[in-house]
Amino acid sequence: MSEDKTKLAFGRQNYMLLGLTIFVIILGLVIMASDSQEFGFGFLGLTLGPVILLSGFVLGFFAILHTPKSEQ
C-alpha cells in the first residue's frame, strides 16, 4: 500500500500562527471591552486595545503569507 497524504493549504507553523492570531484578536477585544471609563474613552479602550487588535491582524496577514520550509 502506498501512503497518499493529502496536501493541506498551509503548513503546521501557519496553523499555529493562525491560532495565535485568533487569541491576540480576542485579547484585544476583551481589553477594549474591559475599559471602565464611560463609553470606553480610557487608556484601555482607546490606546492599548486597538494596538493589540491591529497587531493581531498584522500577525494574521503574516501567518497567511508565510511560506513554510519543506516539512520532512
C-alpha positions in Angstrom: 0.0 0.0 0.0 1.3 3.4 -0.8 0.8 6.3 1.6 -1.0 9.1 -0.1 -1.1 12.1 2.2 -3.3 14.9 1.1 -1.6 18.2 0.9 -3.0 20.9 3.1 -3.0 24.5 2.0 -0.8 25.6 4.9 1.9 24.1 7.0 1.9 23.3 10.7 3.6 26.6 11.5 1.0 28.5 9.6 -1.9 26.9 11.5 -0.1 27.6 14.8 0.3 31.3 13.8 -3.3 31.5 12.8 -4.3 30.1 16.3 -2.1 32.7 17.9 -3.7 35.4 15.7 -7.2 34.4 16.9 -6.0 34.6 20.5 -4.4 38.0 20.1 -7.5 39.4 18.3 -9.8 38.1 21.1 -7.4 39.5 23.7 -7.6 43.0 22.1 -11.4 42.9 22.0 -11.5 41.8 25.7 -9.1 44.6 26.7 -11.2 47.2 24.8 -14.4 45.9 26.4 -13.0 45.9 29.9 -12.3 49.6 30.0 -14.0 51.1 33.0 -14.4 54.7 31.6 -17.7 55.9 30.2 -18.1 54.7 26.5 -14.6 53.2 26.5 -12.8 56.5 26.4 -10.0 55.4 28.8 -6.5 54.2 28.0 -7.6 50.6 27.6 -10.4 51.4 25.1 -8.6 54.0 23.0 -5.0 53.0 23.0 -4.0 49.6 24.3 -6.9 47.5 23.0 -6.7 48.8 19.4 -2.9 48.4 19.2 -3.2 44.8 20.3 -6.1 44.3 17.9 -4.1 45.8 15.0 -1.1 43.7 15.8 -3.3 40.6 15.8 -4.5 41.4 12.2 -0.9 42.0 11.1 0.1 38.7 12.6 -2.8 37.1 10.7 -1.6 38.5 7.3 1.9 37.2 8.2 0.5 33.8 9.1 -1.3 33.5 5.7 1.5 34.8 3.6 4.3 32.9 5.3 5.6 30.0 3.2 6.8 27.1 5.3 10.0 25.3 4.7 9.6 21.9 3.2 8.5 19.6 6.0 10.0 16.1 6.1 
